[in-house]
Amino acid sequence: MKQLIFALLTIACIVAITACSKTDEGGMANETTFTVGFDADFPPYGYKNPETGEYVGFDLDLAAEVCKRQGWRLVKKPINWDAKDMELNSGAISCIWNGFTINGREDKYEWTEPYVDNSQVVLVRVNSTIKTVTDLAGKTVAVQTDTPVQKALSEGGDQAELGKTFKKLVVTATYNNAVMDLESGAVDAVALDIGVAEKKIADTKNTFRILDERVMSEKYGVGFKLGNKELRDKVQKTLKEMVKDGKAAEISAKWFKGENVIILKAE
């Protein structure tokens, strides 16, 4: 009898574990878990707080509020940015939500409407002689891999002519690596998102400054697996509700010095 009871309990546990781990094509476990894939080195959108070790950020706060309103459990999953498509298509994550640029990727994902209009800028050391983008001629400029600004400055990109004037375009794994190279003098400048650049300036007590000229502008959205319009629509509808009742602006103000960077319009 004891063996029978043990066997039945074992089967029950296996069934329970299997049920809890079932994931549909949208990466939603039991339709209650919402797993956000993000680059953990991309402040202020998503990053690890060095003091607490927690993953925090503007986009993660937006996602948390969406989950709260939908009754979902939020799972924050830092990913290798180069492997983001594999993570999404395998169902390991529900979406990519991390300052994710729509421009140039329009047909690769199911996108929400843009919620942030972001500029790409040039970060230099505060005492640098570089004043304008034309001063980058003959200089070494760093970018993060697989980003729109990298593609824009590379051969065939919208800003390829500017990129051709550089001594070298250095591609790094993360923005943190690029900024560390800038601080050490290994590179002369970094082309990156304005929000990230401003956060770096704040964190390093004005070690750096931003050139007045913008390299390019882009728009951010939440990216879902192609075909997963149902989940995309749920998230977008909730985001628009947050815009309408002011919660999105409140979250923006927390991360952008009181500024509302949200461009998404409520219904």
Buried (B, 14 or more C-beta within 10 A) or exposed (E): EEEEEEEEEEEEEEEEEEEEEEBEEBBBBEBEBBBBBBBBBBBBBBBBEEEEEEBBBBBBBBBBBBBEBBEBEBBBBBBEBEEBEEBBEEBBBBBBBBBBBBBEBEEEBBBBBBBBEBBBBBBBBEEBEBEEBEBBEEBBBBBBEEBBBBBBBBEEBBBEEBBEBBEEBBBBBBBBBBBBBBBEEEBBBBBBBBBBBBBBBEEEEEBBBBBEEEBBEBBBBBBBBEEBEEBBEBBBBBBBBBBEEEBBBEBBBEBBEEEBBBBBEEE
